[in-house]
Amino acid sequence: MPFSEPKQIVAQLSITKGSQVADIGSGTGFYSFAASEAVGPNGRVFALDVQKDLLERLKAEATEKGIGNITTVWVDAEKPNGTRLRDASIDTAIVANVLFQVEDKEGFIQEVKRILSPNGMILVVDWAESFGGVGPHSDQVFNKDASEQLFTSHGFSVTKTIEAGEHHYGLVFKK
């Protein structure tokens, strides 16, 4: 179980039934499964990750649970067209516990911007600080102010702050 509550966090978004969602850096799928419920059977969640083994675990769990609206995709979201998704095809991107690991933040932002629809939104959830061995090392934390600066400097606007638990922050940006 994660230190944040994906279902509660996703519930704070205005994801509509039938939406297209990209969970970028999905890991084992906590946010993918929460988004799967939000988009309903006519929506689609693209679980994107660079780690094949995590995607295989996510796919197996989705199959076991009978969830058919999650598609796993092995990607490098820091490269141009690295997600392999179409331009402007995603209504909501979820970037949870990922930014502190992204080396090429400029490339990452450009790729997220490319796949988002004109009114698309991004949910960013990440560690608020280092907690003595839990979460990223203190020199790797990408805090709320850094996230806000990164996204707004690329033309996004903050539309909402989300309650993401005691160890995380949550921000929603609009394209």
N, C-alpha and C positions, 0 to 999 in steps of 0.2 A: 504494500500500500504506500502511495506517495505521501510526502509531508504536506501536500496541498490536496484539496478535494476537487478533482476535475469536474464531477457532476455539478457541484454547487457553483463552481466558477463558470462553466459553460452555461448554466441556467441564467446567469446574469447578462448573457449576451442576447441579442435579438436575432438569433439564428432562426430562419423560417423553414418550414417543411419544404422539402424539395431542393434545398440549397446544395451547393458544391463547396466542400470544406477541404482544405489541405492542412494536415497536422504535420508540420515541418520539424523533423527531429522527433518522430513519434515514439521511438524507443519501443517498449512493449505494449504501448497503446492505451494508456490510461485516458488520455484526452480523445483519442480516436473513438473509443467505445462510448464516451460521454457525448461526443458530437454525433455519433451514429444514431443515438436516440433522438437528438434534437432535429436532425434532418429528415428522419422518418424513412420509410421504405422507398420513397421516390427520390430521395437525395443521395448524395454520394460523399464519402469521406476517403480522401487519398492519404494514406499513412506513408509518409516519406521519411526515409532514414538512410544513412550511409552504412549502417551495420546490418548486413544480411541476416545474421543469426537472430537479431531482435525482430526483424520483419517476419522471419519464418515462425517464430513463437507467436507473434501477433496474429498472423494468418491462421495458424493452427487453432488458437483460442477462438477466433471469429467463427471458424468452421464448426468447432465443437459446440459453440453457443447458437449456431444457426443464423448468424448475422451475415447478410449478403450484400450490404451496402458499403463495405470497407474494401478498398483496393490498396494493396501494398505495392510500393514502388521503391526500388533501390536507386538512390540519387546522390548527387553532390550539389547541394543547394547553394554552394558558394561560387559555382561556375555559371557562365551564361548558358541558359537552357538546361541547366543541370537537373532541374526537377522533371524535365521531359513533359511538362504539362503545357497546354495551349495558352497563348497570350490571352489575358483578360477572361480566363475561364473559371476563376475561383471567387466565390462570394465572401468567404471568410478564411483567413489563414490563422492557424494557431502556432505560436512559437513559445513553447513551454520548457523551461529549464534547458535552453539551448544557447542563448546568446553568449554566456560565459565560455562556451566551448568553440564558438565560431572564430576562426582565424582571420578570414577575409570578410569583415563585416560589410565593406562596400559592395563586394560581389554578391553577398547574401541579400542585402537590401535591394539591389537592382533586380535580382531574380524574383524576390517576393513581389516587388512592384510590377514586374512583367506579367506575372500570372494572375494578379488581382483584377477583378472587374473594375470599371470606372468608379463605382461607389463601394468598392470592397472594403472590408475592415480587417484589422489584424489584432488579435489578442496576444499580448506579450505577458507571460508569467515567468518570473525568474527569482533567484535568491536575493533577498534584501541585503544580506551580509553573510560572512562566513561564521559558522557556528561550531568552532572547535572540532573539526573533523567531519561534520555533517554538511554536505553540500560542497561547493567549490572552495579552494584555498582562497584566503583573503585577497591575494593579488590577482585572482581570476574573476572575482565578483563583478558583474556588469549591473550596476545598481539602477534604480528607477530614474535618476537624473540622467545617467548616461544613455539609457534607452530612449528617454524622451528627446534628448539632444540628437541622437542618431536618426530617429524616425522623422522628427520635425525638420531636420536639415535636408531631408530628401523629399520634402513636400507633403508629408503626412501631418494630420492634425489630431491631437488628443481629443477624444470625444467622451471618455469615461475612465474613471478609476474603479477598479474592481477589488472587492475583498478577496484576497487569495491566501489567507491563513497567516499565522504569526511569523513564519520564516520567509515568506514570499511577497512580492508586490504584483499587482495586475494592472495593466493599462490597455485601453482599447484605442486604436488609431484608425482613422478613416483616410482612404486614398484621396 
